[in-house]
Amino acid sequence: MTGGASGGPQPPSGGGRSGAFARSLGILPEMALIGCGAVLLMGLLLMAAARQNDTAQSAAKQVAEAMLRREMSELTARVADLTWWSGERFDRTRLAAGGAGALDAVRRLTERYGVDDVLIFDLAGPPPSTAPDGAAALTQRLSALGRTGGDGQAVPALAAPVRSAQPGGLALAAAGRAPAQPNGADAVLFVRDLSAEALRRMGEEHGLAGLAVAESGMGAVALRAADGVEIASLTWRQARPGQETVEQVTTPAALLLLTMGGLAYLAFLRSSSAARAMRQAGQAVADANRELERNRRRFRDFAEAASDWFWETDGELRYVYVSERLAALLGRSPAAVM
């Protein structure tokens, strides 16, 4: 009799669409890792960009403050250059109150010293009506300091922002003490308007694009009068190098992440294909083993049912198999023959 194997090969479980969906879930950890990496990278990039912007704004503020100090220092030096001349030379350049050459003297001084207006008046009295708002506080402070400051150093001139005669206008003013004159005209005031053209020039020289005057408290650098009161502020277009960096890096980073995601998906497809091939190979081996076992059982049943006996030898003609019929026919056990 021929024996048969119990049942054929079973179909693999989880086939069809549900199996493919279950296998597709295997890529989720890799995709989640890539997504977390992308979020972390963008977070670090935005933090670095914000810090870069803050650094640039802080540096621009320092540049603007240094620019303002430089402009006032230069204006102070120019008025001191005039007021520290000898009395005789100053007499030739001072304005004679109500004199016919007043306008011509102002023109010569403004051209020579690169300012917009020059006023010479008695330091002990109020400034003339044509003086900008804030000039009185400046000259009062200069008068209070005297010819030397608290540290004993000479105080030839002081500078501070003032409001110009134009509505909403602003200017830088420097007041200096002139040598004593017979008529008491010993205060000199240089005024330089912060016009749009002047601000443009200053901004270009110091890398501050769109430099302009803003209302008090609205800008980055406060402009304080001689009495310490903020009268206006300076503003400019803030440079954002961090934003530019983000814009430059975002597209390549996105392409890199897409490439990484695509490579991860391709790796998943290849690993899935390799796993499927291994499963198919394993199934084929299992089927071959079952078929071999059925053939062995069939041959054993046939050998036991036959009237003769069967044997098998190896390459050196040694018995490796002898059927059980040998004992019935020859009276010898298969073990004795092999």
C-alpha positions in Angstrom: 0.0 0.0 0.0 1.1 3.4 -0.7 0.9 6.0 2.0 0.1 9.7 1.3 1.0 12.9 3.0 -1.7 14.4 5.1 -2.8 17.6 3.3 -1.1 19.6 0.6 0.8 22.9 1.0 -1.2 25.6 2.8 -1.5 29.0 1.1 0.4 31.8 2.9 -1.7 33.7 5.4 -2.5 37.4 5.1 -2.5 37.5 1.2 -4.1 40.0 -1.0 -4.6 43.7 -0.3 -4.7 43.3 3.4 -1.3 41.6 3.4 0.2 44.3 1.1 -1.2 46.9 3.4 0.2 45.2 6.5 3.6 45.0 4.8 3.5 48.7 3.8 3.2 49.6 7.4 6.8 48.5 7.8 8.0 51.7 6.3 6.3 53.9 8.9 9.2 53.9 11.4 11.7 55.0 8.7 9.3 57.7 7.4 8.6 58.8 11.0 12.3 59.0 11.7 12.8 61.1 8.5 9.9 63.4 9.5 11.3 63.9 13.0 14.7 64.7 11.5 13.1 67.2 9.1 11.2 68.9 11.9 14.4 69.0 14.1 16.4 70.3 11.2 13.9 73.1 10.5 13.7 74.0 14.2 17.4 74.3 14.5 17.6 76.3 11.3 14.9 78.7 12.4 16.6 79.1 15.8 19.9 79.8 14.1 18.2 82.3 11.7 16.5 84.1 14.6 19.8 84.4 16.4 21.5 85.6 13.2 18.8 88.3 12.8 19.2 89.4 16.4 23.0 89.6 16.0 22.6 91.6 12.8 20.1 94.0 14.4 22.3 94.4 17.5 25.3 95.1 15.2 23.3 97.6 13.2 22.2 99.4 16.3 25.8 99.7 17.5 26.7 101.0 14.0 23.9 103.6 14.2 24.9 104.8 17.6 28.5 105.0 16.6 27.5 106.9 13.5 25.5 109.4 15.6 28.4 109.9 18.0 30.7 110.4 15.0 28.5 113.0 13.4 28.1 115.0 16.6 31.8 114.6 17.3 32.7 115.9 13.9 30.3 118.8 14.3 31.7 119.6 17.7 35.2 119.6 16.4 34.2 122.0 13.6 32.6 124.5 16.0 35.5 124.2 18.4 37.9 124.8 15.5 36.2 128.2 15.0 35.6 129.2 18.6 39.2 128.4 19.7 40.7 130.8 17.3 42.3 133.9 18.6 39.9 136.8 19.4 41.3 138.9 16.5 40.7 136.2 14.0 37.3 135.4 15.4 36.3 139.1 15.0 36.8 138.8 11.3 34.4 135.9 11.0 31.8 136.6 13.7 28.4 137.9 12.8 27.9 141.6 13.5 24.4 141.9 14.9 22.3 143.6 12.3 25.4 144.2 10.1 25.1 144.4 6.3 27.5 141.5 5.9 25.6 139.1 8.2 24.1 136.9 5.4 27.4 136.8 3.5 29.3 135.8 6.7 26.8 133.0 7.4 27.2 131.8 3.8 31.0 131.7 4.1 30.9 129.9 7.4 28.3 127.3 6.3 30.4 126.6 3.1 33.6 126.4 5.0 32.4 124.1 7.8 29.9 122.1 5.8 26.9 123.0 7.9 23.4 124.3 7.1 23.3 127.3 9.5 25.5 129.3 11.8 24.3 131.4 14.7 26.5 133.7 16.9 24.8 135.2 19.9 25.3 136.2 23.5 25.8 133.0 25.6 24.2 134.7 28.6 21.0 135.5 26.8 18.4 133.4 25.0 19.2 132.2 21.4 17.7 134.2 18.6 14.2 133.3 17.3 15.8 131.6 14.3 17.6 129.1 16.5 16.2 125.5 16.4 14.1 124.1 19.3 16.5 122.7 21.8 19.3 125.2 21.2 18.6 126.9 24.4 19.0 123.7 26.5 22.3 123.1 24.6 23.7 126.6 25.3 22.5 126.5 28.9 24.3 123.3 29.5 27.4 124.7 27.9 27.2 127.8 30.1 26.7 125.7 33.2 29.8 123.7 32.5 31.9 126.8 32.0 35.1 126.6 30.2 36.0 123.3 32.0 34.0 120.3 32.9 33.7 118.6 36.3 37.0 116.8 35.6 38.9 120.0 34.9 39.1 119.3 31.2 38.4 122.0 28.7 34.8 122.1 27.2 35.2 123.8 23.9 31.8 122.7 22.5 28.8 120.4 23.0 26.5 118.7 20.5 23.0 117.3 20.7 20.0 116.6 18.4 17.5 119.5 18.1 14.3 120.1 16.3 14.8 122.2 13.2 12.7 125.1 12.1 11.0 122.9 9.5 7.8 121.1 10.7 8.8 117.7 11.9 12.4 118.3 10.9 15.4 117.3 13.0 19.0 118.5 13.1 22.2 118.1 14.9 23.5 121.2 16.7 26.9 122.0 18.3 27.4 125.0 20.5 30.8 126.4 21.3 32.1 129.2 23.5 33.9 131.9 21.6 36.7 134.0 23.0 35.3 137.0 24.9 34.1 139.8 22.7 33.4 143.4 23.5 29.7 143.1 22.7 29.3 139.8 24.5 28.6 137.7 21.4 30.5 134.6 22.6 28.3 131.7 21.7 28.5 130.0 18.3 25.9 127.4 17.1 26.4 125.1 14.1 23.3 123.4 12.8 23.3 120.5 10.4 19.8 119.4 9.2 19.1 115.7 9.1 17.4 115.9 5.8 16.4 113.0 3.7 19.5 113.5 1.6 21.8 113.7 4.6 20.2 110.6 6.1 20.7 108.8 2.8 24.3 109.7 2.7 24.9 108.6 6.3 23.0 105.4 5.7 25.1 104.6 2.6 28.4 105.3 4.4 27.4 103.1 7.4 25.5 100.3 5.6 22.1 101.3 7.1 19.6 101.1 4.2 16.5 103.3 4.5 17.8 105.4 7.4 15.1 107.8 8.5 13.9 109.8 11.5 10.9 108.3 13.4 8.8 109.5 16.2 10.0 109.1 19.8 10.0 105.5 20.9 9.4 104.1 17.4 12.9 103.6 16.2 15.9 101.6 17.3 18.2 104.5 18.4 16.8 107.3 20.5 17.8 110.9 19.7 18.0 112.8 23.0 18.2 116.6 23.4 20.8 118.3 25.6 18.4 118.0 28.6 18.1 114.2 28.1 14.6 114.2 26.7 14.0 111.9 23.7 12.7 114.0 20.9 12.9 111.5 18.0 14.6 108.2 17.0 16.4 106.7 14.1 15.1 103.8 12.1 16.2 101.8 9.1 15.4 98.7 7.2 16.5 95.9 9.4 18.7 93.4 7.7 17.5 89.8 8.1 20.4 87.5 7.1 18.8 84.7 8.9 15.7 84.9 6.8 17.8 84.9 3.7 19.7 81.9 4.9 16.4 80.0 5.5 15.2 80.9 2.0 18.5 79.7 0.5 18.5 76.5 2.5 14.8 75.6 2.5 14.6 74.4 -1.1 17.8 72.3 -1.0 16.7 70.8 2.4 13.3 70.0 1.0 14.8 68.3 -2.0 17.2 66.4 0.2 14.4 65.2 2.5 12.3 64.2 -0.5 15.3 62.3 -1.9 15.9 60.6 1.5 12.2 59.7 1.6 12.3 58.3 -1.9 15.4 56.3 -1.1 13.8 54.9 2.0 10.7 53.9 0.0 12.9 52.3 -2.6 14.8 50.4 0.1 11.5 49.3 1.5 10.3 48.1 -1.8 13.6 46.2 -2.4 13.5 44.7 1.1 9.8 43.7 0.6 10.7 42.1 -2.7 13.6 40.2 -1.1 11.5 39.1 1.7 8.8 37.9 -0.7 11.4 36.0 -2.7 12.7 34.4 0.5 9.2 33.4 1.4 8.6 31.9 -2.0 12.0 30.1 -1.9 11.2 28.7 1.6 7.7 27.6 0.4 9.3 25.9 -2.6 11.8 24.0 -0.4 9.0 23.0 1.9 7.0 21.7 -1.0 10.0 19.8 -2.4 10.6 18.2 1.0 7.0 17.1 1.3 7.1 15.7 -2.2 10.3 13.8 -1.4 8.7 12.4 1.8 5.7 11.2 -0.2 8.0 9.5 -2.7 9.9 7.8 0.1 6.7 6.5 1.7 5.5 5.3 -1.7 8.7 3.5 -2.4 8.7 2.0 1.2 5.2 0.7 0.8 6.0 -0.7 -2.6 9.2 -2.4 -1.3 7.4 -4.0 1.7 4.6 -5.3 -0.5 6.8 -6.8 -3.2 7.9 -10.5 -3.2 11.5 -9.7 -3.8 13.9 -7.6 -1.7 15.5 -4.3 -2.7 18.8 -2.8 -1.9 20.8 0.4 -2.5 24.5 0.9 -2.7 26.7 3.9 -2.6 29.6 4.9 -4.9 31.9 2.2 -3.2 29.3 -0.5 -3.6 28.4 -0.6 0.0 24.9 -1.3 1.1 23.1 1.8 2.4 19.6 0.4 2.2 18.1 -3.1 2.4 14.4 -3.8 2.4 12.8 -5.8 5.3 11.9 -8.6 2.9 15.5 -9.8 3.2 14.8 -11.4 6.6 11.8 -13.3 5.2 13.6 -14.6 2.1 17.2 -15.2 3.3 16.8 -15.3 7.1 19.2 -12.4 7.6 18.4 -9.0 9.0 19.1 -5.9 6.9 21.5 -4.7 9.6 23.7 -7.8 9.2 24.1 -7.1 5.5 24.9 -3.4 5.8 
